[in-house]
């Protein structure tokens, strides 16, 4: 399961975003540090393909892909020096797979703090960079002491020194001049700014028409990162409703399916994860795999025995299967392919594995 950590200033909307994803459970209050303990939740990744396959197969059970997310207390400027509640919360997200910046864009006299998402981003990036600098300096000191007995450490020490120089200037590693290989050499340090990032720009209900314009400066600043504008409060309220009422509410506001599904899909794909499906009367399920994985590797996602005893995979794209009407009809029409060990699985493949152990 992919893991994401929410990072934001107090009152940016992190806990409301958590509630939107988890359907409630986190205290969302208009004062700083309402969250003092981390909230950990799981959200389903919406996928119309899975729903349609389950309908075709008349599946008794439907199992979507899921992601895990952690909401921590808000950071403030100077957290690295102990301001506010300091950056002690950051330990809870050191081992997540990606960081989600929650950036406030809505003005509210009753909610303290800036309403400029770029100002939020500036403070967060500096505080994360300084937290990483402290971690790098500790590891660098250890490595330098060990260098006399192990000259193989010279390479990683050089990378840590380069990282420390960037972080000392307040530059996150994802903005730095470090190469992909150099950043890979630092992976075991679990540095926060060495992770992929995604941003949510939290707008007010009266700003929905200008949401994209409010998000654009953040897209420019975080070039290449996915930036999703949404009214987090509305999404959290919608998440509390029954599915039919939720659809009615979102459509009445002109929001379609809402921004939450887009955010979840963006988060899921941010890490290069893709989906294959299995479907039948008993169950239709979405399985997560790494882009570029082979058929045996995907078989192993289901069970290690499937990978160990892999013989072949029978596969068809989800839309071709739907057009055929059933797995049996697709096979009879010659649409189901038999693939071997070298087959690179495509996003949207529906698969059956043949194995023997």
Helices and strands as residue ranges (DSSP letters): E 2-7, H 14-22, E 39-44, H 48-57, E 62-63, E 66-71, G 79-81, G 88-93, E 98-104, H 117-146, G 151-153, H 154-168, G 173-175, H 180-185, G 187-189, G 192-194, E 196-202, G 205-210, H 211-221, E 226-230, H 232-239, H 243-252, H 259-270, E 273-278, E 284-290, H 295-302, H 304-308, E 310-317, H 318-324, H 327-332, E 337-339, E 349-355
